Structure formats: structure tokens, C-alpha cells
Amino acid sequence: MAGRDQRAQEALQAELYEQIGRLKMELEWLKKKAAPSVDVKRTLIEPEHPVLSVRRQCELIGLNRSSGITHSLASRRRICTSCV
């Protein structure tokens, strides 16, 4: 029974360390991206961010998710049409 408790404790510890790492990364991202206005916040969304989803980025900067997604899609369209 002690072996099972030890494994459970190690699994919990690993999960907590993973969560701490994710929260630290999100906090650093937020510190760099903090902006006062909605228009500025929209420009901060990085649709191609390797770890943070658009939804999570919107949550972190206090932006309505539909505003962030709409802006991201509009930006992609402008980029695509400017490349043609």
C-alpha cells in the first residue's frame, strides 16, 4: 500500500509542477501583452501561438473571445490578400 501512495503522491506532484509551469508562462505572456484599450488588446492576440489558444489569450487579457477571434480572422484575411 505504501508503494501505491508514493506513486499517487508523485503523480500529484508532477501535475502540480506542470500547472505551475503553465501558469508562469501565461503570467509572463500577460505581462508583455497587458494593454488598456479593447482595440489595443485585439492586436495582441497571437492566433499561431504554440501553447496559448486564442480563447485563453482572450481570457488572460480580459477580451471578449468573439472580438479576439473576429480580429484574428480579419488579420489573416488582410495578410492573405496582401500576399496575392
N, C-alpha and C positions, 0 to 999 in steps of 0.2 A: 504494500500500500504506500510506503514511503517513496518508492520509485515513481509511482503514478502522480503523487502530489508534487514531486520535484519536477516532473515533465510539465504538469499543468502550470506550475509557477514559472517555469522557463518560457512557456508559450505566452503566458500573460505578459511577462516582462518584454519579450520580443515585440508583441503587439503594441505595448505602450511606447517603446522606443521608436517604433515605426510612426506612430501617431505624433510623437514629439517632433520627429524629423519633418513630417509633413507640415505641421503647424509652424515650425520655424521657417520653412521655405515659404509658406503662404504669408507669414508676417513680413518677411523681407521683401517679398513681391509687393505687398500692400504699402509698405513704407516708401518704396520707389514710385508707386503709382498714385498715391493719395493726391486728390485734386478737389478743389472746391465746387466747381460748377458741373452740371449734368453734361453739357457739351464737351467739356474737357475730359470728363470721366469716360464718355463714349469713345474718345480717341485712344484711351488706354487699353482697351480690350485687345488682346492678342489671340485671334482665333486659332493660330497654329502653335500655341504654347504647348510644349511637350508634356506637361504634367497637369496644369490647371485648365479645367474645362471653361467654356465661355460662361456657363451657369455659375460656376464657383467664383470666377473673376468678378462677375456682376454682384454676387453676394458680398464679396470682400470689399468692394468699393462703394456699396450701397446704391447700386444702379438697378433699375427695373430690368429684368432679364430680357424682355421683349425689345427694349430700347437698345441694349447691347447687341443682341442678335441682328436686329434690323440694321444697325450701323455696320456691323461686321460684314453682312451680306452686301450692303451698298458699297463698302470699301472694296470688296473683292470684285464687284462688277466694274467699278471705276478702273481698278488695276487691270482687269482683263481687257476692257475696251481700249485702254490706253496702249496696251501691248500690240493690238492688232493693227 
